[in-house]
């Protein structure tokens, strides 16, 4: 692992139904089965059933979710923030 500066990021899950994530920099999209977001550690997807975002505050970097979580998947570490409009257009 490199010595680059990485902000604080943590995940706390209770009984696979209550999830708290810190270090959230942005959210891309969410519905009852998938939440796409960006964290200090890169892209992240939370997958499950009946997912509900209770709190989302990018100023504090906190996200809380209720529902049945079946998977947490990290993506590209280089993408810590949502790509700009032009970058999304050129994909």
C-alpha positions, 0 to 999 in steps of 0.5 A: 500500500502506498503512503498516499493520504487517505481519509477516514473510512469505516463500516459498521453493520449490525445483524445485516440490517443496519449499516453505518458508513463513514468517509462518504464523499458522494452518492451516485444513485440508490433504490431499494436494491442497490446504493452506489456511492463514493468513499475515501477508499473509492467506489462502493456498492451496497446491495440488498433488499428493502434498502432505505437511506436514513441519513446522508450527509457528505459534509460529515461523510456519514451514511446510514442505511436500513434493510437487508444487506447482502453484499458490499462491493468496492470498485475503482479506488481512483474514483473517490468522487463522482465524475463530472458531467463531461466525464460521464458523457464521454464514458 
